[in-house]
Amino acid sequence: MAQDFSKAFYSSRLWRNFRKQYVESVNGLCEICLRSGVVKSGIELHHIEPLTADNVNDVSVTLNS
């Protein structure tokens, strides 16, 4: 579940559009599972750098794929 500082970001149109495009770009598959040879649908996206109250407004962190 999103922390209070990130709720506005996760409900933004910018994030929803980015997430949709990213899921489509990996054909809806879990990239972590694929590295192990398992083909499985993925429904969660993880940031390369964890979000914090200090970086939640930095698109180089929030939208970095």
C-alpha atoms as one frame of an Amber mdcrd trajectory, in Angstrom:
protein
   0.000   0.000   0.000   1.191   3.488  -0.819   2.513   5.604   1.999   0.846
   8.944   2.688   3.574  10.971   0.956   3.141   9.012  -2.300  -0.653   8.687
  -2.574  -1.046  11.776  -4.758   1.692  10.540  -7.100   0.163   7.069  -7.484
  -3.252   8.544  -8.244  -1.838  10.942 -10.850  -2.573  10.595 -14.552   1.184
  10.782 -15.200   1.835   7.613 -13.149  -1.189   5.741 -14.499  -0.122   6.433
 -18.095   3.514   5.532 -17.396   2.507   2.315 -15.646   0.193   1.268 -18.496
   2.865   1.914 -21.124   5.532   0.100 -19.122   3.365  -2.986 -18.545   2.633
  -3.073 -22.276   6.351  -2.735 -23.086   7.152  -5.935 -21.126   4.069  -7.713
 -22.484   2.561  -7.808 -18.998   5.213 -10.227 -17.766   7.044 -10.139 -14.457
  10.646  -9.230 -15.229  11.942 -10.695 -11.956  10.329 -14.061 -12.745  11.624
 -13.985 -16.337  15.202 -13.687 -15.078  14.655 -17.043 -13.385  13.091 -18.572
 -16.501   9.519 -18.376 -15.182   6.854 -16.827 -17.423   4.307 -15.169 -15.175
   2.040 -12.141 -15.387   3.244  -9.126 -13.469   0.870  -6.661 -11.849   3.246
  -4.605  -9.719   5.906  -2.166 -10.777   8.846  -1.476  -8.529  10.959   1.624
  -8.618  14.671   1.143  -9.176  15.244   3.533  -6.293  12.681   3.307  -3.467
  10.388   6.308  -3.153  10.783   8.586  -0.182   9.171  11.836   0.903  12.302
  13.574  -0.423  12.273  12.103  -3.940   8.591  11.449  -4.705   8.446  14.608
  -6.859  11.604  13.795  -8.839  10.591  12.224 -12.165  14.111  10.877 -12.671
  13.301   8.611  -9.721   9.545   8.072  -9.990   9.411   7.423 -13.732  12.787
   5.758 -14.194  12.474   2.466 -16.016
